[in-house]
């Protein structure tokens, strides 16, 4: 059975639950979008089953944002994903993309459930990370863009897939 994740925003206006087969917060993205919406060195998203999302409090407080990739560059374009956040306190809650409608990606920072601790981290989008941003200490795999593995395959490879 997937792991139930309970999440909320910082001010408490929004609360939600979602079921996850991939609850280990192992991948940190340092792209410009994740740094700006997630903070200092980026954000960490989990994988979950989109149909399992239940908003238990604050539906009307949830706002959506569609980010701009490569903002200010000739390659600028609108992302296909939507980021949901609390309109009161700005806590990032989850990301959803129509390319993978069965998945939703809660921000690990919005999850209140005690999450499993990864043995290693995967750091992605080093090509977008400013020099002053440091990757976390400890075991890690660093990629200039994205790694070859999906969230699902990483969890299965490490024996962390929750059935």
C-alpha positions in Angstrom: 0.0 0.0 0.0 1.4 3.5 -0.9 2.5 5.8 1.9 0.0 8.5 2.9 1.6 11.9 3.0 0.0 14.7 5.0 0.9 18.2 3.9 0.2 21.8 4.7 1.3 25.3 4.1 3.2 27.4 6.6 0.2 29.5 7.8 -2.1 26.4 8.1 -4.7 27.7 5.6 -4.2 24.6 3.3 -4.0 21.0 4.3 -3.9 17.9 2.0 -3.1 14.2 1.8 -1.7 12.2 -1.1 -0.6 8.6 -1.6 3.1 8.0 -2.6 5.0 5.0 -3.9 8.1 7.3 -3.9 8.3 9.1 -0.6 12.0 9.5 -0.2 13.2 13.2 -0.7 16.4 12.4 -2.6 16.5 14.8 -5.6 17.3 18.5 -5.3 16.8 20.7 -8.4 18.8 23.9 -8.6 17.2 25.2 -11.8 16.3 28.9 -11.7 12.6 28.1 -11.3 13.2 25.8 -8.3 15.6 28.2 -6.6 13.2 31.1 -6.9 10.1 29.2 -5.7 11.9 26.8 -3.3 14.6 28.9 -1.7 18.4 28.9 -1.4 19.5 25.8 -3.3 16.3 24.7 -5.0 13.5 22.4 -4.3 12.9 18.7 -3.7 9.7 17.1 -5.1 8.3 13.7 -4.3 6.2 11.5 -6.6 2.6 10.7 -5.8 -0.6 9.4 -7.4 -2.5 12.4 -8.7 -6.0 10.8 -8.2 -5.2 10.3 -4.5 -4.8 14.1 -3.8 -7.4 15.2 -1.2 -7.5 18.8 -0.2 -8.8 18.7 3.4 -8.7 22.4 4.1 -8.3 25.6 2.2 -9.3 24.8 -1.4 -10.0 28.5 -2.1 -6.6 29.6 -0.8 -4.8 27.5 -3.4 -3.3 29.4 -6.3 -1.6 28.1 -9.4 1.5 29.3 -11.2 2.9 28.3 -14.6 6.6 29.1 -14.6 8.7 30.5 -17.5 11.7 28.4 -18.5 14.8 30.3 -19.5 13.2 33.6 -18.6 14.9 36.5 -20.4 16.8 34.3 -22.8 16.1 33.6 -26.5 15.0 30.1 -25.5 12.3 31.4 -23.1 9.1 29.4 -23.0 6.2 28.7 -20.7 6.4 25.4 -18.8 3.9 22.7 -19.2 3.7 22.2 -15.4 1.5 24.0 -12.9 2.8 24.8 -9.4 0.2 25.1 -6.7 0.9 27.2 -3.7 -0.9 28.9 -0.8 -2.2 32.3 -1.8 -1.9 33.5 1.8 1.7 32.5 2.8 3.2 31.4 -0.6 4.2 27.9 0.5 4.8 25.7 -2.6 2.5 22.7 -2.3 2.8 20.5 -5.4 3.6 20.4 -9.1 1.4 18.8 -11.8 2.1 18.4 -15.5 -0.4 17.4 -18.2 2.3 15.2 -19.8 2.1 12.8 -16.8 -1.5 13.3 -15.6 -1.4 10.3 -13.3 1.4 11.9 -11.3 1.6 14.8 -8.9 4.8 16.0 -7.2 4.4 17.4 -3.7 7.2 19.7 -2.6 8.9 17.7 0.3 9.0 21.0 2.2 5.2 21.0 2.4 5.0 17.5 3.8 4.4 17.1 7.5 4.7 13.3 7.6 8.0 12.0 8.7 9.7 11.0 5.5 12.4 8.2 4.9 16.0 9.5 4.9 17.9 8.8 1.7 21.4 7.3 1.8 22.4 9.6 -1.0 21.1 12.7 -2.8 20.8 13.4 -6.5 21.5 17.0 -7.4 20.2 18.1 -10.8 20.6 21.2 -13.0 24.1 22.1 -11.9 24.3 24.0 -15.2 21.7 26.5 -13.7 23.2 26.7 -10.2 25.0 29.9 -9.3 28.5 29.4 -8.0 27.6 30.8 -4.5 25.0 28.0 -4.0 26.5 24.9 -2.4 25.1 21.4 -2.8 24.3 19.7 0.5 27.0 17.7 2.3 27.1 13.9 2.3 26.8 11.2 -0.4 25.5 12.7 -3.6 25.4 12.2 -7.4 25.5 15.5 -9.3 24.2 16.1 -12.8 24.6 19.2 -15.0 21.1 18.7 -16.4 18.9 15.8 -15.3 19.9 12.3 -14.4 18.8 9.3 -16.5 16.6 7.8 -13.8 13.0 8.7 -13.0 11.8 9.1 -9.4 10.1 5.7 -9.8 13.2 3.9 -11.1 15.5 5.5 -8.5 13.2 4.3 -5.7 13.0 0.8 -7.2 16.8 0.6 -7.7 17.4 1.5 -4.0 14.7 -0.8 -2.7 12.6 2.1 -1.5 9.5 1.7 -3.7 6.4 1.5 -1.5 3.9 -1.0 -3.0 
